[in-house]
Amino acid sequence: MGDVGTARSAAFEVYLKECFGDVRVADLAELATLDFDDAEVVVVDGEPVTYVDGMPRTYKVAPGLTVDSLPPPTVLVGGVGGAIADAIGLKLGWRHGCLCLDHRAIIDEGMSHPIFNGPLAVPPIATTSTPSPENFGHYAKVKDVPATVATVEIAIAAEDEDAIRAEMKRASQAGDTAAVVAAMSSLPTPGLVSTSAGFLDSPDCERICGGINMKAHDYVAVGRQGRMLQWGFEADPSRMTPLGRALFANAVAYIAAFADAPIEVLRVALPRESLAISLAFLDGGGAGRVAGLFGGAAPAGLAAATSSDEALAWFATHRDYVRHVGSGPGAHWVLDEDALTVGLAIDSLELLDHCLADPGDERSGRLWTRYTHRALTDASIERAWLAEHRTDLYFSDWAGYRWISPRDLPRLRPTEPRQTGDGPVLAALSAVADATSIRAWVTLQIAPGHHVYAPGAGDGLPVTVGLPDNSAFSLVDVTFPDTEDGHLSGYHVIGLTLGAAPVGAAGRDELTILLGVQSCDEQSCRPPTTLTLVCPVTSSD
């Protein structure tokens, strides 16, 4: 699947037919609706992401796309593949990665992986000992950064690429944005790497190789989650090296064997390694950001940290008790005082045993429900559940800090905001609940040259926020951003406070907001419309 009729799509079609014979080409716009019953493997590609005025112009994912929309084993290529991974909530993808991969793979775990060994014959491989780029060293406080990495060329390098990158670095250090953009535009579109933080905390994931990129040495260039494989390199087969073409074909053949492999974990919360990385970059006047990481009030010991070293020392002591809650503007880290009090790590089976040893204790009930998403109302039932699944259980930060059994997989939904739009207006919703109320945020992104109207504006219909008639929630308060003229343009956040639905009420785990907007430019106004925004409600408890 790609942009049919382009030279890029034709290059993939020709090469795949050479390797596999039976190949059908379809347009990427059909991704959410196509019937894949006769497909053994799907390769999702598209025209490379391009940069306009230094900002990436990305492929817009068709609405309604979910993990279930792609039932066959699937290869996600480059930046477009990363956009698809983001939309369906995979650990792979761009949102927690970087579109900054060059043409070289890092073969840091040897060449024992199946894609290096067939079915297509792989040319003799001679790795190059490449000095780690300077940016790899930026992560030295939280990662063991090698002085050199073993690399192979997946694609043909651009002419004078090293000189161009040196010019980009010089221009960046000089603050010459125009020169950076000009240099960037002369390079091939970069490929995609995904974060390695927490990537292997579920058994549905494997990292196959990394690549030279502008983040860290251990980011994922080629990796698998369930039946999905990310091939981060952007070059089409006409620009791949013979080795690159062979490895790509072998990757397609490799993922075909995972037709029945479930995707066990979606992005629900950030893993703890992400907090460590944030704390490692606090030097240079950034220590004040600690409070923001924790929703406005950092734990006492961390709030007193004056350097990244002190902050990381706190993290080393408290890693077993921190977790990430919420999504969108409301996402933040919390220190679990319950787990800290009993002195047991949130990802230890000993904590579950502790809860079941004293099931009548309120703290035991909170901890059990928090990390198993099961109610501790009948200890005998919960003991039987733990005994049945104990040897299979694993703990996943990405899945929302919970214990998961592969034999009893939960229905997970990614909590990262999904954008809904009308013309120049894009909106997304996120929400987090505590014991008494729900805080929610509507993010608005209005295209340049357009605006919508805040309440009180006298020259247009103001934005309205409401609930469906059958909502399980009640709207308590709405806070709009301040404006001088009543016009909202660019990026804005509308804050909501809602009454919490009773525990057990239908629909309590999902919030729907009706957002009424009318967008205008200096010459005309679009008809008023109502956007339906939906998101899961995550718990801060």
N, C-alpha and C positions, 0 to 999 in steps of 0.2 A: 504494500500500500504506500503510495507516494503522490507526488504532484504529476499526474499523468500528462504525457506529452513533452516533458522536459528532458534535456540531455541526461540529467542525473537519474531520473527514473528509468530511462532507456539503458543506462549503464548497469544498473542493478538487475534489470530484467535479463539482459544478455548474459551477464555472468551467472546468475542463478540458474538459468536454463542450461548453461554449460555444465553446471555441477549437479543439478537435480532433475532436469528434464521437464517435469510437469509444473509449470509456473503460471499463475494467473495474476494479472495486474489490476488493481482497483484504486480508485481515488481516495485520498486521505479523508475527504469530507464525508465519506460513507462509514467511517470507522465505528460510530455508535449504533449503526443500524444494519450493517451487512450480515448476511447469513454465512457463518463460517463452518457449516456442517461438513463440507468436503475438504476443509483445510487441515493439513497436518502440522504446518508451521506458518505463522504470519510474521512477516518482516515489515515493521512500521518505520517509514522514513519520510522525509520531506525536504524541500529546499532549505538550505542552511539558514540559520538565524543570521540576520544581517544587523549591522550597527548603523544607526542614523543619529548624527550629532553626538556620537559617543555612547548612545543608549541602545540596548538590544531591542530589535523589533521581532517579536516572537510569534509562533504559530498559535492561533486562537483555537483552543480545544472545543469540539462540539459539545453542547450541553447534554447532560444525561449520561455521560460516559462513566462507567463503573468497572470494577474488576470483572464482573460477570459479562460485560460487553465484549471481552476478549477471552473466550473460553479455550482456544487452542494454545499450545506453546507459542510464545511471541518473542521476537527480537526487537528491541527498541533502540533505534539508531540515533546517535548524536543528540543535538539540542532539541529536535522535534520529539524524539523518543523520550527525552527527559520531561518535556511538557506533558506528555501522555502519562508518564509515571507519576508526576505531581498531581494530575487531575484525579487519578484513581487511588492515590494515597500510599504508594509503595515507599519502602525505605530508599530504593533507588530514585534517581530523579535530580532535578535541578535546584529546587527550592532550598535544599540543604546540601547543595554542592556548588559547582562552579563551571561555567562555560569558559574554560581556560586550559583545555588539554591540547598539547601539540601533537606532533606526528609520531612520538616515541612512546612505546610501552615500557613499563618497568617490570622486569621479570624477577621479582625479589623472592619468589617462592619456588624457583626452579622451573623446569619444563616437564614436570610429571603430569600435569593436568591433561585430560583427554583431548582438548582442542589442539595440543601440540603433537598429538600422536595419531591423527586420522579422524575420519576415514580418508580424507584427501591427503595425499603425500605432502609433507611440509619440507620446504627447502632447508638445506643445512643452515643451522642457526649459529651465528657468532655474535655474542653480546658485546656491547661496548661499555666500558667502565666510565660512567658519566658523573662528573662532580655534581653533588646535590645543589640545585639552585638556591640562591640566597633566601628565598621565601620559605623553603623547607625548614631552615634554621629558626624561623620565627616561632615554631612550635616546640622548640627544644625543651621548654620547661614542663611540657606534658607528654612529650613523645621522645623516644630514643631515635634521633635523626642520624642516619648513616652519612659518612663523608662522601661516599660515591654510591651510585645505584647501577645495576646492570640493565641496559636498555637495548631494545631492538626497534627498527624502523617499520612502522605499520603503513605509513603513507610516504609519498615522495615529498621531501622538504621543499619549501619555497626557495627560490633563488635569493641568495644573500639574507636568509632568514636570521642568522645570528646577528648580522649587522643591524637589521631592522629592529630586532628585539633590544639591542644595545641602545639604539636611538630612542625607542620607547621608554627605556629606563631613564636615560638622560633627560628626556623631555618631562617625564613624570616628576623627577627630582627638582626640575626647574619650575614646575608648575605651569608648563606650556601645554594646556589641554588640546589646543588645535594641532600641535605637532604629535601628541600621543594618538589622537584620532586618525591623523593622516597615516602614521606608521601602522596602526592597527588595521586600517583599511587595505593596506598593501599585503597583508598576510592572509593565508587561507582562513576561513572561518574556523574558530577553535572548536574542539570537541568537548565532551562532558565528563566530569568526574563527580561522584557522589561522596558524601561524607562517610568516613569510616567509623565515626562515633556511634557506638552501639549497634553497628551493622550486623554483627554476629551474635546478637543476644537472642536470636530465635533460629531454630534448626532449618528454616526454609531458605536461609541465605548462605551464599558462598562468594568469596572474593576470588576472582580468577587472576587478575593482574591490575596493576596501577598504571600510571603514566606520568610523564613530565607535565606538571601543571603549576598554577600560581598559588596553590594552597599547600597541602602537605604531601609527604612522600607516600603515605599509606592510603590516600583516597582511592576510591574504586573507579577504575576506568571500564573494566569488563567484570561484570558480576551477575549473579543469579539470585532471584527471589522467587521461590516456587516455580511456576511455569513461565516466568518472565526473565529474559536475559537482556541486560543493558550492554550494548556495544557502543561505548562512548565516542569512539573515533569518528570524525565527521566526514572524512574523505569517501567518495564513492569508488567503486572498483576501478574506474579509469585512472584514479590517482593513487591507488594502493600499490604497495610493493608486492612482489610475488609472495612473500611471507604473509603480508597483511591479507591478501586475497585468500590464501589457504586457511589462515586462522579464522577468518570471517566465515567461510563455508563450513569449517569444522564446528564453529560455534552454533551455526544453524542446525547442523546435524546433532550436536550435543543436546540442545534444548528440546529436540523432538522426543527425547527419552523421558521427558518430564510431563507428559500429557496429563497424568493423574496427580501431579504434585500440588498440594494446596498452598495458597498464600495465607500463611497463618497470622501474620502481624501487619497491620497498617499503621501509619503515622498518627498516633493519638497524643503523644507527649514527647518532649525532647529527652534524650538520654543524659545521664549524669556527666558523661564525658564532655558534653556541650557546655555545662556549667564550668568545668575545669578549664576549658579553653577560654571562656569569657573571663575568668579570674586571672588567667595567665597574661592577658592583655590589658591589665588595669594600670600598669605603670604609665608615667607621662601625663599625670593629671586626670586619669580616668577612674580613680578610686571612688569618686562620688557616684559612679554608676551602680555600685553594689546594691544600694537601696532599691534602685529601679528593678534590678534582677529579681528581688524578693517582694515585688508588689508594693514598694514604698517603705518597708521597714525590714532591714536585714537583721538576722540574729545577732545578739550582742557581741559575741566573739568575732564575728566577721565584720560587723560595722566598725569595729575599732582598727581593722587592718589598714595600714598606710602604704602597702606595697603589694605587688602581685605575689611575692614570696610569702608574705604573711597570710594573704588570702588563700594561697594554695596549701599552706600548712593547716589552716582551718579546714579546708576541703578534705585533706587526707584523713583528718580525725573524724569528720562528720559525714563522709560520703555515704556510709551505710544508712543514713537517716534522712537524706534529702530526696525530694521528688519534684516533678514539674507538673503543674496543673493549669487548666484553662487553655484557651486558644486565642489567636488574634491579639488585639491590644490588651486583653485581660490576662494573658498568659504570664505566669511567674513561678518562681521556685519557693518551696516551703520546707521548713525543717520539721520533721515529724517528732513532736515532743513525746507522743505515746511510745513510739519505738525507742527513742532515746532514753526514756525513763526505765524501760525494762532491759535496756542494753543489748537488744538483739537486732541484727540487720534486717531491713525490710525485705531483702531478697534471700533470707535464710529459712530453711524448713523448720529450724528450731523455733522461729517466731510463730509459725502455725501450730506447732506442738504446744507452745506456751499458751496460746489462745484456747486450745481445746482442753488443756489441763485445768483451766479455771473459766469455764464458759459463762458463768454468771457474772463475772466482772465486766463493768461497762467498758473499760479499756480493751479487754480481750475482744468484745463484740465489735468495737470500732476498728481495731486492727484487722480482724478476720474479714470483715466486710470490705474494708478499704483495699485489701490486697488479693482477695479471692473473688470479689464481687458476688459473694454468697452471704445470706443472712445466717447468723449464728443463733437461730431460734430453737433448733433441736440438735443438741451436741452429738447424739448417736448417729444421726443422718450425716453430719459433717465429718465425723470420725470415719464412717464407712466410705465417704467420698474421698477423703485423703488417703485412706489405705488402698483404695482401688487405683488411684492415679499417681501415687507417690513417686514411683520409679520413672514416670514419664513427665512429671511436672518440670517446667522451666519458668523463670521469671523474666519478663521483658519490660524494660523501661519504655521502649517505643510504643508498646501496646497499651500504655497508660498505667505502668507500674502495677502489674498484676501477674498472678500465677496462671499459667496456661497449660492445659493438657492437650496434646495432639489428638487424643481420642475423644475430646469433648471441646472442640474449638468454639470460642465465643463468636458472636456476630459483631465484628468490629466495623466502625465507620470512621474514616479519617476526620479529625476535628479541625483541620486547617480550613480557613474560610473559603468557600466556593463563591466565585464572583457571578453575579447575575446582572445583566445589563439591558439598557435600552438606548440605542444610538450612542451619544457621547457620555452616557452615565454608566458606570460600573459600581455595584454595591455588593457587600459581603457582610455576613452576620457571624458573630461568635458569642458564646455565653458560658458562664461558670456559676455554679450554685453553691451557697453555703447552707447552714442549717435553717435560716429564716428567709432568705431572699435570693434572687437571681440578678446578677449584673450581666448586661449584654452590651455589645458595641456594634453599631452599624458603621462600616467604613465606606465612604463615598470617594470615588475617583472620577473627576469630571475632566473631559478632554480640554486641551488648551483652546481658548477662544469661546468656550461655552460656560454657562453657569446655571445653577438652580437657585431657588429662593428659600431663605430662612424664614421662620415665623416672624411676622411683623413687617415683612417687605411689602411695600405698597404698589409695586409695579409688576407683580406676577403671582402665580399660585404657589404658596409655600409648601415645603416638604411636610408630609404627614406620616405619622407612625401609628399603626394600629395592629390589632390582633384578629384572627379569624373568629367567627361566631362560636365555634366549638373548641376554642383554645382552653387548655388546662391551666393557663396562667392569667394573671391580672396585671395590667400596666399601671405602675405606681408613679413613675416620674420619667421625664425625657429631658435630657440636657443637650441643647444645640450649641455649636461653636459660636463665639462672638464674631460679629462682622460689623463693618462701618456702614455699608450700604445695603445690607440684607442679601447680598449675593454670595453664594458659595461656589468657588472654583478651585480647581486643583484637588488636593487631598484633605479630607476632613473626617472626623470621627464624631458620631452621635452616641451619647451614653444613655443607656436605659436601665431602670430599676423595675423589676417585676416581682409580684408576689409569688412565693413558691407554692406549687401545687402540692397537695397532700401526698405523702409517701404511698406508692401503690396506685396513684391516679393514672388513668390511661393518658398516654402522650407526655408524661412527665420528663422523659429522657430526650425529647426533641422539641425545639422551639421554632415556631413559624411567625414571622413578622411581615405585615403588609406595609410596604413603603410607597407612598404616593409622591411622584416627582413630575415636574415639568421643566425641561431643559430649553435654554434659549441661547442664541448668540446675539450679536449686535443688530442683526437684520430680521430674525424670525424666531418663532418659538415652536417647538414640537408639541403635538397633542399631549395632554396629561396622561400618565400611565401609572399603573400600580405594579410594583415588582414584588414577587413573593420570595422572601428570603428564608431559608431553612438551615438549621444547624443542630448538631447534638448539644446537649447540655452536660458539661463535665462538672465534676464535684471537686470542691476545694477541701472537703473534709477528709 
